[in-house]
Amino acid sequence: MSDTHQIRPISRRPSWSRPRAVLVSLCAQLVIGSTFAVWALISDLSVVSKLERPAAEHANQDALNALVAGGQNDVAFKTAFAQGNELFETVFNALDGVGANVGDGQRFTRVPRADLTRAGEWATHIPPRATGPNAASYLSCHNTPSDDGAGSAAANVHRDPFHTARLGQFIQRNTPHLFGLGATQRLAEEMTDTLQSIRDGAVATTCQTGKPVTVALSAKGVDYGKITVKRNGVAPCMVDTDTSALHGIDADLIVKPFQWKGSVAFIRAFNRDAANNEIGMQAVELVGHDVDGDGDGVINEMTIGDMTSLAIYMAAQARPTTRTELAALGLLPALSKDEVVHQPRQPSLSKGPLYRLSPSVSRHQAADLHRAKPKQTLSRPTLPGRTESGLARCESGVRDRVRSYAGPARQCDQGCGGQCDVPPGCVSEGHRRGRDRRAVRRS
């Protein structure tokens, strides 16, 4: 820094003040210099690239599609799961695009900054953000009581979705757990199908008779009110739908089980939003190809394959184990009649392809299926329609239905057939390194 930026002592002060002035000058230089260093994280990635390299190993959607097209559905699932597992634990860095140009040289913030409105800063990001970025990895948020769980109070986030910049309008949210997401989405899809079928039947009736039709909407024992359909045109039939008597669901009749207010229908969308808002890793399918929506100088931060792999990984997380199951295993005293009666009843999935979710197979065991055998797991009663053969009980995740990034659920395979091992070549080198790190951490 040139002398013109240094703080000079004033001559009329006594000589003993000069060392203090020199100290102040040095401190000022350190502060200003550190500000430039922080800003370099945003504006000069060439400096970072001399010391680091990107941490993420990205998944390729075309490669996953090729496996499915070649009839290797089970390998495609396990490959996507392993890639998703690796991405979930990756601590992204500036070269990956983690964080965002918050403003004032910052990449992360625990406080929404709607006051920072210059080009590329917090309030101008595309799409508009509600919070963060506040973390450098998924795992740093979802780790309570274990990996893939919720977050502690220290991980609570503060949201300002309307960019009010008013503290009293901020919304505080705790990190939700990821257990049983696949079954949750499948359940919501079935309920959506039921509700929309009722609506479509009402439309067909009013088109045929010309009379208004009012129908009650209920799915799996959950009441959502009613709608009234009136015909307002013919050839083709046109209808008006009165949804004023609905409750607990939007007018589109889509059950949305994710986010605290039930605003998101699919795991993929839930993950895409969290990757952007909480971590600052923007998906291509969110902002477009070669678009830097958060001003951090990095484009194409998350590929379509990344989003698919993370969606598969999250969908395959085991559901929480119930007290009834633990009692059946002898790990808890037998439940009394009153306790059994008061066990909360959850809507059940329809018969047909189900998510096979195992409370006894950990995420680490499921991710390490390429090993000869997993660590021994607790045995438990066989549930109806479920076999106990094959590695990890063939229940490590969603094998029957895999949702692709672009369309409806895709049939994956009709069962493991005892072939549950993942060929070693299907697991990335990055996953092996992650597995080794976890083994050291667990030891």
Summary of the structure (lengths in Angstrom):
residues: 443
radius of gyration: 27.0
end to end distance: 49.3
largest distance: 101.0
contacts: 1282
relative contact order: 0.13
helix: 38%
strand: 10%
